[in-house]
Amino acid sequence: MTARPALVAALAFALSCTMPIGGSADPRSAIEAMLQVRAEAVARNDPAAFRATVDTTRAAFRRTQQELFDMARARGIPLGMTRVAKIETYRGYTRAYVEDVPEAMLLGSTAAASYRRMYFRREGDRWLATEPTGDDLGGEKKRVIGEVEVEYWGVDEDVIDIIARDVGTLREEMARTVHWAPRATFSIRIYPTAETVGLSHLPGAAAAHLLDPRDRAMRIYQLWWTGSPGGLAPFSRFTVSDQILGMTRDQAEPRAYLRLDWWLRHGPGHILVGPDPGAAAKAICPEPLTWKQMFDAPPTDDAMGGEGMGGSLVPTYWSLVSLTTPRAFLQARSMADHLRAMYGERAYWDLWLAYGGTPAAAEAYAKALKVTPERFYSDWLTWARARC
């Protein structure tokens, strides 16, 4: 994976002709006004107005913000990240909890609002989106909290106990869900900024891990909160739980992951711990993606750039630039749901393990399900259309 931003719900903004960007004397109102400036800049495809809200002295942050703008334009999804639940001071920065609905970007579905921690600073008569850097990150730290070993930067000291607690709970829940599998062992490493993500082996996702038995650290790059802070929001619980499931699989059968069908990498996590797609699930009905597309990886729109979704451990920016993305993940979920309904609770696990013994899809399906891959897809199509 290359250094690109994770599954992030795009920040929204706009242009004001009557006052400086975020020119209100009240910081919270001023930041909300600046976020509105950004939303409107995205809506009318005005990159200059968008850049005017960004701290360009932070190279990594500047790059991710440009990619964020490109993603928002490519997807064409209305952006609503303009409300601030709370602000607080962190050193020379203002830290804000900004309302977001990441489920809309991934699945095109609605959900209760969650919140992202963002940083801002005032420069003269305007506010800029920024991130702490250097000494302002508070130094690298390492603690054991409960049964979870955590590496992080001091900037997250105020929330690290909450993160560790919730991750520990999610690990216990996953152990009960896949009770037939050996329990995964791992630590977590929290990356608070675009600059620190650049130090990681696997940037470009909400969370990720290496396929390396010598390194069992889960990297967490993006977090959403239920409040300010509250606890981890449902979308973050999903991304972390999906990683725990993947680490459980990879530790049990290290050879399987690189051989798996694209839908089989992503679908089981969605049915076990993913967000409820609601009415959006019917998006797969009019024109399902083909078996080859779901086996290899869904297509991207070349006009948008990007490298496809096949190599990502979890959804990344380059997968989200495709207009096919929500439908692809919804279809992967539906196929995994069919697999479990027709072949049993642990059928996805048995198929994973079968791929550990062979790279050939026909052999893996025959061993685990006693059908061909093509027959499985055909049966799923009939099953899914009956539910549309």
C-alpha positions as CSV (number, residue, x, y, z in Angstrom):
1,M,0.0,0.0,0.0
2,T,1.3,3.5,-0.8
3,A,1.1,6.6,1.4
4,R,-2.4,7.8,0.8
5,P,-5.2,8.9,3.1
6,A,-7.7,6.4,4.5
7,L,-11.3,5.8,4.3
8,V,-12.1,9.5,5.4
9,A,-15.5,11.2,5.1
10,A,-14.5,14.4,3.2
11,L,-14.3,17.7,5.0
12,A,-16.8,20.2,3.7
13,F,-16.2,23.9,2.9
14,A,-17.2,27.3,1.1
15,L,-16.3,30.8,0.0
16,S,-17.4,34.0,1.8
17,C,-17.2,37.3,0.0
18,T,-18.2,39.5,2.9
19,M,-15.8,38.5,5.7
20,P,-12.4,36.8,6.1
21,I,-12.5,33.0,6.2
22,G,-13.8,32.1,9.6
23,G,-13.7,35.8,10.6
24,S,-16.1,35.6,13.6
25,A,-14.7,36.5,17.0
26,D,-16.1,33.3,18.5
27,P,-13.7,30.4,17.6
28,R,-16.4,27.8,17.3
29,S,-18.5,29.9,15.0
30,A,-15.5,31.0,13.0
31,I,-14.4,27.4,12.5
32,E,-17.9,26.4,11.4
33,A,-17.9,29.3,8.9
34,M,-14.5,28.2,7.5
35,L,-15.8,24.6,7.2
36,Q,-18.8,26.0,5.3
37,V,-16.4,27.8,3.0
38,R,-14.7,24.5,2.3
39,A,-18.0,22.7,1.6
40,E,-19.0,25.3,-1.0
41,A,-15.6,25.3,-2.6
42,V,-15.9,21.5,-3.2
43,A,-19.5,21.9,-4.5
44,R,-18.5,24.5,-7.1
45,N,-15.1,22.8,-7.9
46,D,-13.0,25.7,-6.7
47,P,-9.6,24.3,-5.5
48,A,-8.1,27.7,-4.9
49,A,-10.8,28.6,-2.4
50,F,-10.4,25.2,-0.7
51,R,-6.6,25.6,-0.5
52,A,-7.1,29.0,1.2
53,T,-8.5,27.1,4.2
54,V,-5.5,24.8,4.5
55,D,-2.2,25.3,6.4
56,T,0.2,24.9,3.5
57,T,3.3,24.8,5.8
58,R,2.4,21.2,6.7
59,A,3.5,19.3,3.6
60,A,1.9,15.9,4.4
61,F,-1.3,17.5,5.6
62,R,-1.4,19.8,2.5
63,R,-1.1,16.7,0.2
64,T,-3.9,14.8,2.0
65,Q,-6.2,17.8,1.8
66,Q,-5.7,18.1,-1.9
67,E,-6.5,14.4,-2.3
68,L,-9.5,14.9,-0.1
69,F,-10.8,17.6,-2.4
70,D,-10.2,15.4,-5.4
71,M,-12.0,12.5,-3.8
72,A,-15.0,14.6,-2.9
73,R,-15.3,16.0,-6.4
74,A,-14.9,12.5,-7.9
75,R,-17.5,10.9,-5.8
76,G,-20.0,13.8,-6.2
77,I,-21.4,13.2,-2.7
78,P,-22.8,16.3,-0.9
79,L,-20.6,17.1,2.0
80,G,-21.9,18.1,5.4
81,M,-18.9,18.2,7.7
82,T,-19.6,21.8,8.8
83,R,-20.9,21.5,12.4
84,V,-18.6,21.6,15.5
85,A,-19.7,19.8,18.6
86,K,-17.0,21.1,20.9
87,I,-13.7,23.0,20.8
88,E,-10.7,22.8,23.2
89,T,-7.2,24.2,23.3
90,Y,-4.2,22.0,22.7
91,R,-1.0,24.0,23.0
92,G,-1.1,26.6,20.2
93,Y,-4.0,24.9,18.4
94,T,-7.7,24.7,18.6
95,R,-8.9,21.1,18.6
96,A,-12.5,20.6,17.4
97,Y,-14.9,17.6,17.3
98,V,-16.4,18.0,13.8
99,E,-19.6,16.1,12.8
100,D,-19.2,13.5,10.1
101,V,-21.0,10.5,8.6
102,P,-18.3,8.2,7.2
103,E,-20.9,5.5,6.3
104,A,-22.1,7.8,3.5
105,M,-18.7,7.7,1.8
106,L,-18.3,3.9,2.0
107,L,-21.8,2.6,1.4
108,G,-23.9,5.6,0.4
109,S,-26.0,5.0,3.4
110,T,-27.2,7.2,6.3
111,A,-26.2,6.8,9.9
112,A,-26.2,8.7,13.2
113,A,-23.6,11.5,13.2
114,S,-20.1,10.8,14.6
115,Y,-17.3,13.1,15.2
116,R,-13.7,13.6,13.9
117,R,-11.0,15.3,15.9
118,M,-9.5,18.1,13.8
119,Y,-7.0,20.8,14.5
120,F,-7.1,24.5,13.5
121,R,-5.0,27.6,14.0
122,R,-5.6,31.3,13.5
123,E,-3.4,33.2,11.1
124,G,-4.2,36.9,11.2
125,D,-7.9,37.3,10.5
126,R,-8.5,33.8,9.2
127,W,-8.7,30.2,10.5
128,L,-6.8,27.3,8.8
129,A,-7.2,23.6,9.0
130,T,-3.9,22.2,10.2
131,E,-2.2,19.5,12.3
132,P,0.3,19.5,15.1
133,T,3.9,18.7,14.2
134,G,7.3,18.1,15.7
135,D,7.4,18.8,19.5
136,D,3.7,19.7,19.5
137,L,2.9,16.0,19.0
138,G,4.0,15.4,22.6
139,G,6.5,12.7,21.9
140,E,6.1,8.9,21.4
141,K,4.7,6.9,24.3
142,K,4.0,3.3,25.1
143,R,1.7,1.9,27.8
144,V,-0.1,-1.3,28.7
145,I,-3.8,-0.4,29.4
146,G,-5.8,-3.3,30.7
147,E,-4.6,-6.1,28.4
148,V,-3.9,-3.9,25.4
149,E,-0.4,-2.7,24.6
150,V,-0.6,0.8,23.0
151,E,1.9,3.0,21.2
152,Y,0.9,6.6,20.6
153,W,1.9,10.2,20.6
154,G,1.3,12.5,23.5
155,V,-1.3,14.6,21.5
156,D,-3.7,11.7,22.1
157,E,-3.0,11.3,25.8
158,D,-6.5,12.5,26.7
159,V,-8.3,9.7,24.8
160,I,-5.8,6.8,24.8
161,D,-7.5,5.1,27.8
162,I,-10.9,5.2,25.9
163,I,-9.3,3.8,22.8
164,A,-7.6,1.0,24.7
165,R,-10.8,0.1,26.6
166,D,-12.9,0.0,23.5
167,V,-10.3,-2.0,21.5
168,G,-10.1,-4.5,24.4
169,T,-13.9,-4.9,24.4
170,L,-13.9,-5.4,20.6
171,R,-11.2,-8.1,20.9
172,E,-13.4,-10.0,23.4
173,E,-16.5,-9.6,21.2
174,M,-14.6,-11.0,18.2
175,A,-13.2,-13.9,20.2
176,R,-16.8,-14.9,21.0
177,T,-17.9,-14.4,17.4
178,V,-15.2,-16.7,15.9
179,H,-15.1,-18.9,18.9
180,W,-13.7,-21.8,16.8
181,A,-10.5,-19.9,16.0
182,P,-7.4,-19.2,18.0
183,R,-7.6,-15.7,19.6
184,A,-5.6,-13.1,17.8
185,T,-2.7,-11.5,19.6
186,F,-1.8,-7.9,18.7
187,S,-0.9,-4.4,20.0
188,I,-2.2,-1.1,18.6
189,R,-0.4,1.9,17.3
190,I,-2.2,5.2,17.0
191,Y,-1.1,7.7,14.3
192,P,-2.6,11.1,15.0
193,T,-1.6,13.1,11.9
194,A,-0.8,12.8,8.2
195,E,2.9,13.4,9.0
196,T,3.0,10.5,11.4
197,V,1.1,8.2,9.0
198,G,4.0,8.8,6.6
199,L,6.2,6.9,9.1
200,S,4.0,3.8,8.9
201,H,4.5,0.8,6.7
202,L,0.8,0.8,5.7
203,P,-0.7,4.2,5.4
204,G,-3.8,4.8,3.3
205,A,-6.5,3.2,5.4
206,A,-8.6,3.7,8.5
207,A,-6.7,0.8,10.1
208,A,-4.4,-1.9,8.8
209,H,-1.9,-4.6,9.8
210,L,1.1,-6.3,8.2
211,L,1.1,-9.8,7.0
212,D,4.2,-10.5,9.1
213,P,4.2,-12.7,12.2
214,R,7.1,-10.6,13.6
215,D,5.0,-7.4,13.6
216,R,1.5,-7.8,15.2
217,A,0.7,-4.1,15.7
218,M,-2.6,-2.9,14.4
219,R,-2.1,0.5,12.9
220,I,-5.0,2.9,13.5
221,Y,-5.0,6.0,11.3
222,Q,-8.5,7.5,11.6
223,L,-10.9,7.5,14.4
224,W,-14.5,8.6,14.8
225,W,-16.2,9.4,18.1
226,T,-19.7,9.2,19.5
227,G,-19.3,12.5,21.2
228,S,-16.6,14.8,22.4
229,P,-15.1,12.4,22.9
230,G,-17.5,9.8,24.3
231,G,-16.4,6.4,22.9
232,L,-15.5,5.0,19.5
233,A,-18.3,5.6,17.1
234,P,-19.9,2.6,15.2
235,F,-17.8,3.2,12.1
236,S,-14.5,3.1,14.1
237,R,-15.7,0.0,15.9
238,F,-16.3,-1.5,12.5
239,T,-12.9,-0.7,11.1
240,V,-11.1,-1.9,14.2
241,S,-13.2,-5.1,14.5
242,D,-12.7,-5.9,10.8
243,Q,-8.9,-5.7,11.4
244,I,-9.2,-8.0,14.4
245,L,-11.1,-10.5,12.3
246,G,-8.4,-10.2,9.6
247,M,-5.6,-10.7,12.1
248,T,-7.4,-13.7,13.5
249,R,-7.6,-15.1,10.0
250,D,-4.0,-14.3,9.1
251,Q,-2.6,-15.7,12.3
252,A,-4.5,-18.9,11.8
253,E,-3.7,-19.3,8.1
254,P,-1.0,-16.8,6.9
255,R,-1.1,-17.9,3.3
256,A,-4.8,-17.2,2.7
257,Y,-5.1,-13.5,2.4
258,L,-3.2,-12.9,-0.8
259,R,-5.2,-15.7,-2.5
260,L,-8.6,-14.6,-1.5
261,D,-11.3,-13.3,-3.8
262,W,-11.8,-9.5,-3.3
263,W,-15.4,-10.0,-2.0
264,L,-14.2,-12.7,0.4
265,R,-11.6,-10.3,1.9
266,H,-14.2,-7.6,2.6
267,G,-17.6,-9.2,2.8
268,P,-17.4,-11.2,6.1
269,G,-16.3,-8.2,8.1
270,H,-19.3,-6.3,6.8
271,I,-21.9,-8.9,7.9
272,L,-20.3,-9.5,11.3
273,V,-19.5,-6.0,12.4
274,G,-20.2,-3.6,9.6
275,P,-22.7,-0.7,9.4
276,D,-26.3,-1.5,8.5
277,P,-26.7,-0.3,4.9
278,G,-30.5,0.0,5.2
279,A,-32.2,0.9,2.0
280,A,-28.9,1.4,0.3
281,A,-28.5,-2.4,0.1
282,K,-30.9,-2.4,-2.9
283,A,-28.3,-0.5,-4.9
284,I,-26.9,-3.9,-6.1
285,C,-30.2,-5.0,-7.6
286,P,-30.4,-3.1,-11.0
287,E,-26.9,-4.1,-12.2
288,P,-24.8,-6.4,-10.1
289,L,-21.1,-6.4,-10.6
290,T,-19.9,-9.5,-12.5
291,W,-18.2,-12.5,-10.9
292,K,-14.9,-11.5,-12.4
293,Q,-15.2,-8.0,-10.9
294,M,-16.0,-9.3,-7.5
295,F,-13.3,-11.9,-7.7
296,D,-10.4,-9.7,-8.9
297,A,-11.5,-6.2,-7.7
298,P,-14.3,-3.8,-8.7
299,P,-13.4,-1.4,-11.5
300,T,-12.3,2.2,-11.1
301,D,-13.1,5.2,-13.2
302,D,-9.9,6.0,-15.0
303,A,-10.9,9.6,-15.3
304,M,-10.7,9.9,-11.6
305,G,-7.3,8.3,-11.2
306,G,-6.5,5.6,-8.7
307,E,-5.2,2.1,-8.7
308,G,-8.2,0.0,-7.9
309,M,-9.3,-1.7,-4.7
310,G,-7.8,-5.1,-4.9
311,G,-4.7,-4.5,-2.8
312,S,-6.2,-2.6,0.1
313,L,-6.5,-4.2,3.5
314,V,-9.4,-1.8,4.1
315,P,-11.1,0.9,2.0
316,T,-8.7,3.7,1.0
317,Y,-8.8,7.0,-0.8
318,W,-7.9,5.3,-4.1
319,S,-10.8,2.9,-3.8
320,L,-13.2,5.6,-2.8
321,V,-12.6,7.6,-6.0
322,S,-14.6,5.0,-7.9
323,L,-18.3,5.6,-8.3
324,T,-18.6,1.7,-8.1
325,T,-17.3,1.7,-4.5
326,P,-20.5,1.7,-2.5
327,R,-22.2,-0.9,-4.7
328,A,-19.1,-3.1,-4.6
329,F,-19.0,-3.2,-0.8
330,L,-22.7,-3.7,-0.6
331,Q,-22.5,-6.6,-3.0
332,A,-19.6,-8.1,-1.0
333,R,-21.7,-7.9,2.1
334,S,-24.6,-9.6,0.3
335,M,-22.4,-12.4,-1.1
336,A,-21.0,-13.1,2.4
337,D,-24.6,-13.0,3.8
338,H,-25.6,-15.6,1.2
339,L,-22.5,-17.7,2.1
340,R,-23.4,-17.8,5.7
341,A,-27.2,-18.4,5.1
342,M,-26.7,-21.2,2.7
343,Y,-23.5,-22.9,4.0
344,G,-23.5,-22.2,7.7
345,E,-22.2,-19.8,10.3
346,R,-18.5,-20.5,9.8
347,A,-18.6,-21.1,6.0
348,Y,-16.5,-17.9,5.3
349,W,-13.9,-19.3,7.7
350,D,-13.8,-22.7,6.1
351,L,-13.4,-21.0,2.7
352,W,-10.6,-18.8,4.0
353,L,-8.8,-21.9,5.4
354,A,-9.3,-23.8,2.1
355,Y,-7.5,-21.0,0.3
356,G,-4.6,-21.5,2.7
357,G,-4.1,-25.0,1.1
358,T,-4.4,-23.9,-2.5
359,P,-4.2,-20.7,-4.6
360,A,-6.8,-22.2,-7.0
361,A,-10.4,-20.8,-6.5
362,A,-12.0,-23.9,-8.0
363,E,-10.2,-26.2,-5.5
364,A,-10.9,-24.0,-2.5
365,Y,-14.6,-23.7,-3.3
366,A,-14.8,-27.5,-4.0
367,K,-13.2,-28.3,-0.7
368,A,-15.1,-25.8,1.5
369,L,-18.5,-25.5,-0.3
370,K,-18.7,-28.4,-2.7
371,V,-19.6,-26.0,-5.6
372,T,-17.7,-24.2,-8.3
373,P,-17.1,-20.4,-7.9
374,E,-19.3,-19.7,-10.9
375,R,-22.2,-21.8,-9.4
376,F,-21.8,-20.0,-6.1
377,Y,-22.1,-16.6,-7.9
378,S,-25.1,-17.8,-9.9
379,D,-26.8,-19.1,-6.8
380,W,-26.1,-15.8,-5.0
381,L,-27.6,-13.8,-7.8
382,T,-30.8,-15.7,-7.7
383,W,-30.9,-15.4,-3.9
384,A,-30.1,-11.6,-3.9
385,R,-32.7,-10.8,-6.6
386,A,-35.4,-12.5,-4.6
387,R,-34.7,-10.0,-1.8
388,C,-34.7,-6.8,-4.0
